[in-house]
Amino acid sequence: MNKKLFIIPFFIFLLVLLTFFYLLIIERNPSEIPSNLLNKNVPNFETESLLKKEKFISSKEFGDEIVLVNFFATWCLPCRKEHVYIERFSNKNRLRIIGINYKDEPQKAIQWLKDMGNPYSNVPIDRQGKIAIDWGVYGIPETFVINSKGIIKYRHVGPVTKKIYKKINLLIEEIE
């Protein structure tokens, strides 16, 4: 009877130990935030464009080519640091870049793009942050890759670094 009493806690302890060991060895990145929009269509939205005197209508902008969407703001220091990589993407053939200006002052954004360089083919304005909410953005910068059918294939939370730049380049080559 006494031996049976010790066997049950031993097996519970062993189960907990195996669970922790399993969680240590599986390949997962705790900094990656899952997105409900992966492999789904781009959210529909309409807003004004920062640099063009026309409305930006998402249903007309996505679905013909591969598009990189970058949420940015002038007050965002990581956005400034990643800008060099966003500009590198603008030199790619068959890739269009749309920068969504998040909760920013339009005049500051225009000046920022003049000073830093404008890699974007269009810059929709997200004054209230509603577009970002529809996309599931947690904080900026965030970058998405949309295939030529208008489906979100990749999401990166945080600034684009050299490592992420290479990763996105490989992904773009795969979906071309």
C-alpha positions as CSV (number, residue, x, y, z in Angstrom):
1,M,0.0,0.0,0.0
2,N,2.8,2.4,0.9
3,K,4.6,1.7,-2.4
4,K,1.5,2.5,-4.4
5,L,1.3,5.9,-2.7
6,F,4.7,6.8,-3.9
7,I,4.2,5.6,-7.5
8,I,1.5,8.1,-8.3
9,P,3.5,11.3,-7.3
10,F,6.5,9.8,-9.1
11,F,4.6,9.4,-12.4
12,I,3.1,12.9,-12.0
13,F,6.6,14.4,-11.4
14,L,7.9,12.4,-14.4
15,L,5.1,13.7,-16.6
16,V,5.8,17.3,-15.6
17,L,9.5,16.8,-16.2
18,L,8.9,15.3,-19.7
19,T,6.6,18.2,-20.6
20,F,9.2,20.8,-19.6
21,F,11.8,18.9,-21.6
22,Y,9.6,18.8,-24.6
23,L,9.0,22.5,-24.5
24,L,12.7,23.1,-24.3
25,I,13.6,21.1,-27.4
26,I,10.8,22.0,-29.8
27,E,11.7,24.7,-32.4
28,R,9.6,27.8,-31.6
29,N,10.3,31.4,-31.4
30,P,8.6,33.1,-28.5
31,S,9.1,36.5,-30.0
32,E,7.0,35.6,-33.1
33,I,3.4,36.6,-32.6
34,P,0.9,34.4,-34.6
35,S,-1.4,36.2,-37.0
36,N,-4.9,35.2,-37.8
37,L,-4.5,36.8,-41.2
38,L,-1.8,34.5,-42.6
39,N,-3.1,32.8,-45.7
40,K,-6.1,35.1,-45.8
41,N,-7.0,38.0,-48.0
42,V,-5.8,41.5,-47.3
43,P,-8.4,43.4,-45.2
44,N,-10.5,45.9,-47.2
45,F,-10.1,49.6,-46.4
46,E,-10.3,53.0,-47.9
47,T,-8.3,56.0,-46.8
48,E,-6.6,59.1,-48.1
49,S,-3.1,58.8,-49.7
50,L,-0.3,60.8,-48.2
51,L,1.4,61.7,-51.5
52,K,-1.3,61.3,-54.1
53,K,-4.5,63.3,-54.4
54,E,-6.7,60.3,-54.6
55,K,-8.3,57.7,-52.3
56,F,-6.4,54.6,-51.5
57,I,-8.7,51.6,-52.0
58,S,-7.2,48.4,-50.9
59,S,-9.3,46.2,-53.2
60,K,-7.7,48.0,-56.2
61,E,-4.1,47.9,-54.9
62,F,-3.7,44.2,-54.0
63,G,-3.9,41.1,-56.2
64,D,-1.9,41.8,-59.3
65,E,1.7,41.6,-57.9
66,I,3.7,40.8,-54.9
67,V,3.4,43.7,-52.4
68,L,5.4,44.4,-49.2
69,V,3.3,46.4,-46.7
70,N,5.2,48.3,-44.0
71,F,3.5,50.1,-41.1
72,F,5.6,53.1,-40.1
73,A,5.6,56.5,-38.4
74,T,8.0,59.4,-38.1
75,W,8.0,59.1,-34.3
76,C,9.1,55.5,-34.4
77,L,12.9,55.1,-33.9
78,P,12.9,51.4,-35.1
79,C,11.1,52.6,-38.3
80,R,14.0,54.9,-39.0
81,K,16.6,52.1,-38.4
82,E,14.8,49.7,-40.7
83,H,14.2,52.3,-43.5
84,V,17.5,51.3,-45.3
85,Y,16.2,47.8,-45.7
86,I,12.8,48.9,-46.9
87,E,14.7,51.0,-49.5
88,R,16.6,48.0,-50.6
89,F,13.3,46.2,-51.3
90,S,12.3,49.1,-53.5
91,N,15.1,48.1,-55.9
92,K,13.6,44.7,-56.5
93,N,11.8,43.9,-59.7
94,R,8.2,42.7,-59.5
95,L,7.8,43.9,-55.9
96,R,5.8,46.9,-54.9
97,I,6.0,48.5,-51.5
98,I,3.2,50.2,-49.7
99,G,3.9,52.1,-46.5
100,I,1.0,52.7,-44.2
101,N,1.6,55.8,-42.2
102,Y,0.4,55.1,-38.6
103,K,-1.0,57.7,-36.3
104,D,1.3,60.4,-37.7
105,E,1.2,64.0,-38.8
106,P,1.0,64.1,-42.6
107,Q,3.5,67.0,-43.0
108,K,6.0,65.3,-40.8
109,A,5.6,62.1,-42.8
110,I,6.1,64.0,-46.1
111,Q,9.3,65.7,-44.8
112,W,10.6,62.4,-43.3
113,L,10.2,60.7,-46.7
114,K,11.9,63.6,-48.4
115,D,14.8,63.4,-46.0
116,M,15.2,59.6,-45.8
117,G,14.1,58.7,-49.3
118,N,10.7,57.3,-50.4
119,P,10.7,53.6,-51.2
120,Y,6.9,53.4,-51.3
121,S,4.7,53.4,-54.4
122,N,1.8,54.6,-52.2
123,V,1.4,55.7,-48.6
124,P,-2.1,55.4,-47.2
125,I,-2.8,57.3,-44.0
126,D,-4.0,55.5,-40.8
127,R,-4.7,58.5,-38.6
128,Q,-6.8,56.7,-36.0
129,G,-5.0,53.3,-36.1
130,K,-8.1,51.5,-37.4
131,I,-6.3,50.0,-40.4
132,A,-3.6,48.7,-38.1
133,I,-6.3,47.0,-35.9
134,D,-7.8,45.4,-39.0
135,W,-4.4,44.0,-39.9
136,G,-3.8,42.8,-36.4
137,V,-0.8,45.1,-35.8
138,Y,0.5,45.1,-32.3
139,G,3.0,47.9,-32.6
140,I,5.1,49.4,-35.3
141,P,7.0,48.8,-37.4
142,E,5.4,45.7,-38.8
143,T,5.9,44.3,-42.3
144,F,3.7,42.0,-44.4
145,V,4.3,40.1,-47.6
146,I,1.3,39.8,-49.8
147,N,1.3,37.4,-52.8
148,S,0.0,38.3,-56.3
149,K,-3.4,36.9,-55.4
150,G,-3.8,39.4,-52.5
151,I,-3.2,36.8,-49.7
152,I,-1.0,37.6,-46.7
153,K,1.9,35.1,-46.8
154,Y,4.2,36.5,-44.1
155,R,4.2,38.9,-41.1
156,H,7.2,40.4,-39.3
157,V,6.7,42.2,-36.0
158,G,9.5,44.7,-35.3
159,P,12.1,46.4,-37.5
160,V,13.5,44.7,-40.6
161,T,17.1,43.8,-39.9
162,K,19.7,42.3,-42.1
163,K,18.6,38.7,-41.1
164,I,14.9,39.5,-41.7
165,Y,15.7,41.2,-45.0
166,K,17.4,38.0,-46.2
167,K,14.4,35.9,-44.9
168,I,11.9,38.1,-46.7
169,N,14.0,38.0,-49.9
170,L,13.9,34.2,-49.9
171,L,10.2,34.2,-49.3
172,I,9.6,36.6,-52.2
173,E,11.6,34.4,-54.5
174,E,9.6,31.4,-53.4
175,I,6.2,33.0,-54.1
176,E,7.2,34.6,-57.4
